[in-house]
């Protein structure tokens, strides 16, 4: 690990999502900004008007500035809508247009960090940093062209996807460094011709800290928690249907609690047949804290057809709370690799939803195994998903981009 030479930097974060959005990239970007500020840097943020996962903050037609804690945030207007593919494209296009309009007012930072998604916003990022001749880091949370094709959001042979792939190549070429959150992302980019030394893996941190001491989790009738975005890429509806199909398999007293919202929420709701599944919608921070405290197991789900486009941030948060994980995911993907490396849970192939209740039955029959995996989960989070470690690794990337002198950090300082 490395740190910089101590000179504070002016760092600009371009992030479509930001605080006060409660799930997804927003909390991660907030943690990033506050952590880099705490390390002495002058951090500012360019973000869209808050809108995710639900448009609970009204609308604004003009840009405005606000202070979120110690961070100055420039908010850009947005034509909000996610119900259809056309609305989602329109929403992101308005953010892209607003970013182009804002370029003259953004000044010239020492370095910028640009979060994707929003994917169309990469175009003004490329243009702005060529005009300003500033260094920039692409922070890749989703590989959007691949994800849009795999989920059917965009037609593989269509014009929009073709243009998206051209923009993807352009962004990869012009970014000084690319930070990814999965080794699968690294493989994906290298297969597309991105040089290996341009890509750095930095796992997202846990964005929540337990308010109370973490307990060892175990129960013969476990309470399972799923939280966050409920999109099509989670594949949650098929898993809920499988859980509901035969209560005798998973155990009649096992509960599944779902918080959050998203485009696939109606499908998930339609799959619920009994009171064994509770769908709470978006909950406030106190209620979410209570659900995390009461849960015995965290459920992380990802639909897959051979690809992997993101790592759910809920994984890091569940592990920070000492929750053992059921990962219904691609068994060859990064989430599965983390679960196996940590010994913190169980992997289920999300392509076989009926395997989920069978695995839950096995888990319920062995509370001691739950307890052991709970301890491993918390230990792995403390080693890999802390905010300090995350900020240190990201600062090292920025130092490298700027050619700053970097010095080793002793093991006892990490």
Order of alpha helices (4+ residues) and beta strands (2+ residues): beta-beta-alpha-beta-beta-beta-alpha-beta-alpha-beta-alpha-alpha-beta-alpha-beta-beta-alpha-alpha-beta-alpha-beta-alpha-beta-alpha-beta-alpha-beta-alpha-alpha-alpha-beta
